[in-house]
Amino acid sequence: MGAIVDMKNGDIWLVFFGGDAPDGWALQRLSQDVPRAGGVICADGGAAHALALGILPGITSGEDPMPKENKNPDLISNLKSQISNLRLQSSPLVVGDGDSLDPKLAKQLQQLGVHFRYYDPKKDFSDGEAALDAAIEMGAKEVYVYGALGGRIDHALANIFLLRRFSPLLDRLMIVGADCELFLCRSHEKIKGQAGDIISLLPISQTVKKIYLEGFSYPLKNEDLTTGSSRGLSNILKGEQGSINKKSGELLIIHYKQ
């Protein structure tokens, strides 16, 4: 299990992109976050993921839009048991250009009280970027993004690089995948997990200076990492907690879950 920050109800906002449906670790994380969620925003087709998990109101036809190959029955059952604890501060919102969500499904969601914000398909930003803009506008402080990985690699990379723009505007912004979490390192980070967890550190600015690691199999002691270097790949957490300190630069942390 990974680190879950202690927060009051309503401090967490859940954002769903239209990539791979949440599975594995993402379902475990959602089960812990749903009772504390204050808002739900979906980037167009991401609404189908939230709907399939019961986080958006159910469709009247009784159909299940989640592909069978993505289902993990035990994890989904555990998540759905938490849905009754969902107490949103505002109605769920779907944003985007409407090209990846079935129009019939969109109409049903609108009838059930889900708000929609449509954009011209010729816009110069992604639906995911619009969703994060909306989260900031609505007062989100901590945002966890699901469905940002998988599918086209350019889409996945663009989603990851959204961390650069939005992380400074939030207390925490994290992308949650089926087997990992991705976030930008602040000046100091405590990493909680299990001994043997793989942690990769990837510089996404030219140089990340004076990185100091404790609790890892391969320590760094006030050393620099530069873009294009693979030195930060596949470090290993020695116990249940490690720490990362850096002086400057943008460092992407990828924490793989067991």
C-alpha positions in Angstrom: 0.0 0.0 0.0 1.2 3.5 -0.7 1.2 6.7 1.3 -2.2 8.3 1.8 -2.1 11.9 3.1 -4.3 12.5 6.1 -7.0 15.0 5.0 -10.4 16.3 5.9 -13.4 15.3 3.9 -13.7 17.3 0.7 -10.0 18.0 0.3 -9.4 15.4 -2.4 -10.7 15.9 -6.0 -10.9 13.0 -8.4 -10.3 13.6 -12.1 -10.9 11.0 -14.7 -9.2 11.1 -18.1 -10.1 8.8 -21.0 -7.1 6.5 -21.1 -6.9 3.0 -19.6 -9.8 2.3 -17.2 -8.7 2.3 -13.5 -7.5 -1.2 -12.4 -5.2 -2.7 -9.9 -3.6 -0.1 -7.6 -5.8 2.6 -9.0 -8.9 0.8 -7.7 -7.2 0.4 -4.3 -6.4 4.1 -4.2 -9.9 5.1 -5.2 -11.4 3.0 -2.4 -9.4 5.1 0.1 -9.9 8.5 -1.6 -13.7 8.3 -2.4 -14.9 8.8 1.1 -12.9 12.0 1.3 -13.6 13.4 -2.2 -15.0 16.8 -2.5 -15.4 16.9 -6.3 -15.3 14.8 -9.4 -14.4 16.1 -12.8 -14.2 14.0 -16.0 -12.4 14.8 -19.2 -14.9 13.7 -21.8 -14.6 9.9 -22.2 -13.2 9.7 -18.7 -16.9 10.0 -17.6 -17.4 6.4 -18.8 -14.7 5.2 -16.3 -16.3 7.1 -13.4 -19.7 5.8 -14.4 -18.6 2.2 -14.6 -17.2 2.4 -11.1 -20.4 4.0 -9.7 -18.7 7.4 -9.0 -21.1 9.1 -11.4 -24.9 8.4 -11.2 -25.9 5.1 -12.9 -27.3 5.0 -16.4 -31.0 4.1 -16.8 -30.4 1.2 -19.1 -28.5 -0.8 -16.5 -25.6 -1.4 -19.0 -22.0 -1.6 -17.7 -19.7 0.5 -19.9 -16.4 -0.9 -18.4 -14.7 -3.4 -20.7 -14.7 -6.9 -19.1 -11.0 -7.3 -19.6 -10.4 -4.4 -17.3 -12.4 -5.7 -14.4 -11.0 -6.8 -11.1 -14.2 -8.0 -9.3 -12.8 -7.9 -5.8 -11.3 -4.5 -6.0 -14.3 -3.1 -7.8 -16.6 -4.6 -5.2 -14.5 -3.0 -2.4 -14.6 0.4 -4.2 -18.4 0.3 -4.7 -18.9 -0.4 -1.0 -17.3 3.0 -0.4 -19.5 4.9 -2.8 -22.2 5.5 -0.2 -19.6 7.6 1.7 -19.2 9.9 -1.3 -20.2 13.5 -0.3 -19.3 15.9 -3.0 -19.2 19.7 -2.5 -20.6 20.3 -6.0 -22.2 18.4 -8.8 -19.9 16.2 -10.9 -18.6 18.0 -14.0 -17.7 16.7 -17.5 -15.5 18.9 -19.7 -14.3 18.4 -23.2 -15.3 18.6 -26.9 -17.6 15.6 -26.8 -15.7 13.4 -29.2 -15.1 10.5 -26.9 -18.3 10.1 -24.9 -21.4 8.5 -26.4 -24.0 11.3 -26.9 -26.7 9.1 -25.5 -24.7 8.5 -22.4 -23.9 12.2 -22.1 -27.7 13.0 -22.3 -28.5 10.5 -19.6 -25.8 11.8 -17.3 -27.2 15.4 -17.8 -30.6 14.2 -16.9 -29.2 12.7 -13.7 -27.6 16.0 -12.6 -24.1 15.8 -14.0 -23.0 19.2 -15.4 -21.3 19.5 -18.8 -18.9 22.1 -20.1 -18.3 21.8 -23.9 -15.5 23.2 -25.9 -14.9 23.6 -29.7 -13.2 20.5 -31.1 -10.6 22.8 -32.7 -9.4 24.0 -29.3 -5.7 24.2 -28.7 -5.7 22.3 -25.4 -6.6 18.7 -24.4 -9.7 17.7 -22.5 -7.4 16.6 -19.7 -5.9 20.1 -19.4 -9.4 21.6 -19.4 -10.4 19.2 -16.6 -7.4 20.3 -14.5 -8.1 24.0 -15.2 -11.7 23.4 -14.0 -10.4 21.7 -10.8 -8.2 24.8 -10.0 -11.1 27.1 -10.8 -13.4 25.2 -8.4 -10.9 25.4 -5.5 -9.3 22.0 -5.6 -6.2 21.6 -3.4 -5.3 18.0 -3.9 -6.1 16.3 -7.2 -5.7 12.6 -8.2 -5.9 11.8 -11.9 -7.1 8.4 -13.1 -7.1 7.2 -16.7 -4.1 9.4 -17.8 -2.0 6.5 -18.9 -2.3 3.8 -21.6 -3.4 4.2 -25.3 -1.5 6.6 -27.5 2.0 7.4 -26.1 1.8 11.0 -27.2 -1.4 11.4 -25.1 0.2 9.7 -22.1 3.3 11.9 -22.3 1.2 15.0 -22.7 -0.8 14.0 -19.6 2.4 13.4 -17.6 3.8 16.8 -18.6 0.6 18.5 -17.3 2.2 17.8 -13.9 4.7 20.6 -14.7 2.0 23.2 -15.3 -0.4 22.3 -12.6 1.7 20.9 -9.7 2.8 24.4 -8.5 -0.8 25.4 -8.3 -1.9 22.6 -6.0 -0.8 21.1 -2.7 -0.6 17.7 -4.5 -1.2 16.6 -8.0 -0.8 12.9 -8.8 -1.4 10.5 -11.7 -2.5 7.1 -10.5 -2.1 4.1 -12.7 -2.8 0.4 -12.4 0.7 -0.3 -10.9 2.2 3.1 -10.1 1.8 6.7 -9.0 3.5 9.7 -10.7 4.1 13.1 -9.2 6.6 15.9 -9.2 9.0 16.0 -6.3 8.8 18.9 -3.9 11.9 20.1 -2.1 11.3 17.3 0.4 9.3 14.1 -0.1 8.6 11.2 2.2 7.9 8.0 0.2 5.8 5.4 2.1 5.3 1.9 0.7 6.7 -1.6 1.1 10.2 -2.8 1.1 11.1 -3.7 -2.4 9.0 -1.0 -4.1 10.6 0.3 -7.2 11.0 4.1 -7.3 12.3 5.9 -10.5 13.5 9.5 -10.4 13.5 11.2 -13.8 14.7 14.8 -14.3 12.4 16.7 -16.6 14.3 20.0 -16.3 17.8 20.3 -17.6 19.4 19.6 -14.2 18.0 18.6 -10.8 20.6 19.7 -8.2 21.7 18.2 -5.0 19.5 15.2 -4.7 19.8 13.4 -1.3 18.2 10.0 -0.8 17.7 8.1 2.4 16.1 4.7 2.8 16.9 3.5 -0.8 19.1 0.7 -2.0 21.0 3.1 -4.2 21.6 6.3 -2.3 22.4 9.7 -3.7 24.2 12.2 -1.5 23.8 15.8 -2.8 24.3 14.7 -6.4 22.8 16.1 -9.6 20.7 14.3 -12.2 20.4 15.7 -15.8 17.8 15.2 -18.5 18.7 12.2 -20.7 20.5 10.3 -17.9 19.0 7.0 -16.8 20.8 7.0 -13.5 17.6 7.5 -11.5 15.8 4.5 -12.9 14.7 1.6 -10.7 15.8 2.5 -7.3 14.4 0.3 -4.5 12.8 1.2 -1.2 14.6 -0.6 1.6 11.9 -0.4 4.2 8.4 1.1 4.6 9.7 4.7 4.1 12.3 6.7 2.3 13.0 10.3 1.8 14.0 12.5 -1.2 15.5 16.0 -0.9 16.5 18.2 -3.7 17.7 21.8 -4.0 16.3 22.8 -7.4 14.9 21.5 -10.7 11.9 19.4 -11.7 12.1 15.7 -10.7 9.4 13.2 -11.8 8.8 10.4 -9.2 7.3 7.2 -10.4 6.4 4.8 -7.5 5.6 1.3 -8.6 3.2 -0.5 -6.3 3.5 -4.2 -5.3 
